[in-house]
Amino acid sequence: MNDRTDPAASDRPLADPAGSHPQPSATATATATALSVADAVEIAQTCTLAGRTDLIAGFLEAQSSPSKVRSQLLAAQAEASPEITSRIAPDAARPVASNPLIDAAKQIAAQSTKKEI
């Protein structure tokens, strides 16, 4: 009796009488392991936005995922940027600095209030 006559077996494939398992074709395997076109475009755009177009070919050749490319580019950007350091203590008092422009504006404002009175 064929497995297809059983209504519960409609979701099961027919048994292979020879017992051999079909091998995936070479193109099916290559398609499964290769990056999609959308992933390749995303990698190229990410590298371009980061200003590192020289890395596009290497990422595509290594078949890196877009998320891995983003993290590597961010790490490279962090390595290349200078460390931000502050030598001013957070609790330091604000120095009274004289700004010539503000001082002049205060003098003009004081003179104009004297003239009006």
ChimeraX attribute file (.defattr): number of C-alpha atoms within 10 A of each C-alpha:
attribute: neighborCount
match mode: 1-to-1
recipient: residues
	/A:1	5
	/A:2	8
	/A:3	13
	/A:4	13
	/A:5	9
	/A:6	9
	/A:7	8
	/A:8	9
	/A:9	12
	/A:10	11
	/A:11	8
	/A:12	9
	/A:13	9
	/A:14	11
	/A:15	10
	/A:16	9
	/A:17	6
	/A:18	6
	/A:19	7
	/A:20	8
	/A:21	7
	/A:22	7
	/A:23	7
	/A:24	8
	/A:25	9
	/A:26	9
	/A:27	9
	/A:28	10
	/A:29	11
	/A:30	10
	/A:31	11
	/A:32	10
	/A:33	10
	/A:34	16
	/A:35	18
	/A:36	13
	/A:37	9
	/A:38	10
	/A:39	17
	/A:40	20
	/A:41	15
	/A:42	17
	/A:43	26
	/A:44	21
	/A:45	15
	/A:46	19
	/A:47	20
	/A:48	14
	/A:49	10
	/A:50	14
	/A:51	11
	/A:52	13
	/A:53	14
	/A:54	10
	/A:55	15
	/A:56	18
	/A:57	13
	/A:58	10
	/A:59	18
	/A:60	19
	/A:61	10
	/A:62	10
	/A:63	17
	/A:64	17
	/A:65	16
	/A:66	21
	/A:67	13
	/A:68	12
	/A:69	21
	/A:70	17
	/A:71	11
	/A:72	12
	/A:73	18
	/A:74	13
	/A:75	11
	/A:76	12
	/A:77	12
	/A:78	11
	/A:79	10
	/A:80	9
	/A:81	8
	/A:82	8
	/A:83	8
	/A:84	5
	/A:85	6
	/A:86	7
	/A:87	5
	/A:88	8
	/A:89	7
	/A:90	8
	/A:91	6
	/A:92	7
	/A:93	8
	/A:94	7
	/A:95	6
	/A:96	6
	/A:97	6
	/A:98	8
	/A:99	8
	/A:100	9
	/A:101	9
	/A:102	10
	/A:103	11
	/A:104	11
	/A:105	11
	/A:106	12
	/A:107	12
	/A:108	12
	/A:109	11
	/A:110	11
	/A:111	11
	/A:112	11
	/A:113	10
	/A:114	9
	/A:115	7
	/A:116	6
	/A:117	5
